[in-house]
Structure formats: C-alpha cells, structure tokens
C-alpha cells in the first residue's frame, strides 16, 4: 500500500490512495493540488467511501471542480479540475 502521485501527461496527474483511510486521501489530494497549475486535472483513485465526502467538501471550499465521478466494485475514480486561487 503506497500512495502514488504521478504526471500522466501535460496538465494531467494521477493520485492513487487506495487502501488509505481518512484523513490521508484528503490530505494527499490537497498536497497534490498545491503542486499543480490552474486548469490542470487530477485523477484520484480511492476505496474509502468517507474520503469522498472529505474530498468533495474540500473542493467546495477551494473552488476546485469535481468534473467526473465513477465507481467500480468499491473503487472510486474522481477527476478534479484545479480552480484559480485568489
């Protein structure tokens, strides 16, 4: 079980926090977004349902947009688009 953060392409990143429980997925998501530019996308893969609530709440606060949500057999894959910071 290792957190994985990698660049998938120009302006596209992947964060895999499968196996982690709160608050780690949200914290890793926050740190990943801090390293990215406005308009970049972050694909987050996680398997802890309550982490989704934390990540969604954080995005509401920061203004980042959850562009896509999919669930497959207990695994969640969300794509977050980073918003411009004030």
Secondary structure, 3 states (H helix, E strand, C coil): CCCEEEEEECCEEEEECCCCCCCHHHHHHHHHHHCCCCCCEEEEEECCHHHHHHHHHHHHHHCCEEEEEEEECCEEEEEEECCCCC
